[in-house]
Amino acid sequence: MVVGLLDMPYGYYALLKLAVFASAVYGFTLVSKANTGLAVAMGAIAVLYNPLIQIQLGSKGAWLIANIITLAIFYAVIKATSHVKKNA
């Protein structure tokens, strides 16, 4: 997703949007019972990056901010669920 911060062709962004949507849905299932705040954030990411019903943020700058926030939330989910992987 970090590469998505660069200027890339539209097809890349369409594929990235699908991958982020699928990852957000999966992340939601991981944190939904343990961390309600992260679950809501992952649900919001899934809605924002939904490939079927596109949300227009307008400028590329708005998407840049959304991408940075998305990266931070994914990082928080990884940190919140990392103990689960170690104990499994």
KOLTORZA-524569 format. One record per residue (C-alpha): x, y negated, z negated; residue in one letter. Coordinates in pm, whole numbers, plus 50000, padded with zeros to 5 digits. Layout:
N
     u     v     w resn
     X     Y     Z    A
...
END
This chain:
88
     u     v     w resn
 50000 50000 50000    M
 50294 49768 49946    V
 50359 49783 50322    V
 50004 49651 50366    G
 50125 49319 50230    L
 50320 49276 50555    L
 50174 49177 50891    D
 50066 49511 51044    M
 49833 49619 51328    P
 49461 49647 51252    Y
 49463 50029 51283    G
 49706 50050 50995    Y
 49475 49846 50774    Y
 49175 50063 50869    A
 49366 50379 50771    L
 49497 50215 50455    L
 49144 50107 50360    K
 49026 50469 50386    L
 49320 50594 50178    A
 49268 50330 49909    V
 48894 50404 49897    F
 48957 50780 49853    A
 49225 50715 49590    S
 48997 50476 49401    A
 48718 50735 49392    V
 48964 50997 49266    Y
 49106 50752 49011    G
 48754 50675 48894    F
 48698 51043 48821    T
 49023 51058 48623    L
 48953 50763 48396    V
 48573 50751 48380    S
 48541 50922 48041    K
 48853 50788 47874    A
 48875 50424 47983    N
 48557 50243 48082    T
 48738 49924 48186    G
 48965 50105 48429    L
 48670 50307 48557    A
 48481 49988 48638    V
 48789 49844 48806    A
 48835 50159 49017    M
 48466 50151 49110    G
 48504 49789 49220    A
 48808 49882 49429    I
 48611 50164 49591    A
 48334 49919 49682    V
 48579 49658 49812    L
 48772 49905 50029    Y
 48466 50105 50136    N
 48523 50194 50504    P
 48150 50224 50586    L
 48019 49889 50461    I
 48294 49636 50508    Q
 48329 49340 50275    I
 48475 49027 50430    Q
 48693 48824 50197    L
 48759 48564 50463    G
 49122 48467 50477    S
 49428 48687 50481    K
 49536 48511 50162    G
 49229 48640 49980    A
 49310 48993 50091    W
 49670 48944 49977    L
 49547 48856 49628    I
 49303 49151 49632    A
 49585 49385 49737    N
 49812 49268 49456    I
 49535 49309 49199    I
 49457 49653 49344    T
 49822 49756 49307    L
 49821 49642 48944    A
 49503 49839 48869    I
 49638 50153 49036    F
 49955 50114 48829    Y
 49744 50089 48512    A
 49554 50405 48607    V
 49879 50590 48672    I
 50014 50481 48333    K
 49685 50573 48160    A
 49675 50920 48314    T
 50046 51005 48306    S
 50017 51174 47965    H
 49754 51409 48108    V
 49996 51541 48371    K
 50274 51594 48118    K
 50051 51800 47888    N
 49896 52006 48167    A
END
